[in-house]
C-alpha cells in the first residue's frame, strides 16, 4: 500500500499554490503532457534552464504563469 499523499496544487478557493514544482507537476497543473510542457519551456531557455535541484524555483513558476497564463483549477487532472 502506498503511503504517498495526494499532491494539492490549488487551494480551497481554486487558486494555484505558488511553490517550487517538478516539470511533471507543472504539466499536470496545465493539463498537458510532459513533452508539451518541455516544448513550451523550450521557448525560454535563458529563464528556465537553471533549476534548483530537480525543481523549478518560485521565481521560475511565476515566470511561466506570466508567459503561459494562469492555470485554473478545472485544468488540473
Secondary structure, DSSP 4 states (H G I P E B T S, - for coil): ---PPPP--B-TTSPBP-S-B-HHHHHHHHTS-HHHHHHHHHTTHHHHS--BTTBBPHHHHHHHHHHH-PPPGGG--
